[in-house]
Amino acid sequence: MQPKQLSFLPDQASSIAGSVDGLYAFLVLVTAFFSLLIAFLVVFFAVKYRRRSDDEFPQPIHGSLLLEIVWSVIPLGISMVIFGWGASIFFKESRPPADSLEIYVTGKQWMWKLQHMEGQREMNELHIPVNRNIKLTMTSEDVIHDFFVPAFRTKADVVPGRYTTEWFRPTKVGQYHIFCAEYCGTRHSGMIGTVYVMEPSQYEAWLTGGGAQGTMAQKGEALFQQLACVNCHLTDGHGRCPNLVGVFGSDVKLKGGATVKADAAYVRESILNPQAKIVDGYENIMPTFQGLVTEDGVLELIEYVKSIGAKDAANSGTTGGSTTGAPAAVPTSKGPPPISPTQTLPSTAKPAAGSMK
Ligand code: CUA
């Protein structure tokens, strides 16, 4: 049973693809076996027990305990095998390893926007190194989309107002399709893209060659100043709003006594719906930034807050939730430059992310 030879399947280009195909092949074989068995028995019994004369009457049957036990226990056993096998793959597929390279995805009618921590942005393209664990943190600007790379055998819904995750470990250099796998309107079928799995050295060259204007955390810091967040979130603790240094990954005490884990979802809510949770000791004075900052911008702000947050919790911010303890992947950004010092500022400098729509 080596499904790689079935040419109607896409490439097996991730670490998990083989086990998904194995389970799939098992399901097909079990289904085919019982379909053929039943079809054969229908014909066989029809011939064997056909009525041979008009005065022939069959013996009535009043049940068989043995038969009923057999046809209950065997399917139960098969179902439990499928359940256990499927669950083990599901758990593996839904827990991003702690050492994953993080990439942010924003779905939008009808395109994919991707951001690398190092600051690179892509549209309908994703460049990644081979043999690295990749974790996508995804959200949508409008309706539900679904990020699907068939060659990686993994997909996950991309939902407005929340962060979902997806991870994979590409094992083969090459180009692979990205599809949107959730009907999202007129041009759903055109919401496609390409993953470029590259040798690590090529990937490094790609990363440095793309003219990214600062890391995501640096862009977030620029946005933090541009949106005037700095005026209230003072770092000396005397601001009208909480000091954000060290907050990310910590437990925040709220007015009324509850506590909340400061993860990506909490930071996002605090930006777009600040009234939802008021930090203990502060007033409900922050205006909403809904409409003033894009989802991409929110992700950059999260990266900034993460970069000044608790180091050992840098990865715990998303719905995956199980990756606490990973080292911070972004160097803490200190000082003002939203533009990396090695780059000259072009006259057509891109506007800060918050003002892009
Ligand atoms: Cu996006 Cu379908």
Boltz pocket constraint, residues with backbone or C-beta under 6 A from the ligand:
constraints:
  - pocket:
      binder: B
      contacts: [[A, 107], [A, 108], [A, 110], [A, 144], [A, 145], [A, 146], [A, 180], [A, 181], [A, 182], [A, 183], [A, 184], [A, 185], [A, 188], [A, 189], [A, 191]]
      max_distance: 6.0
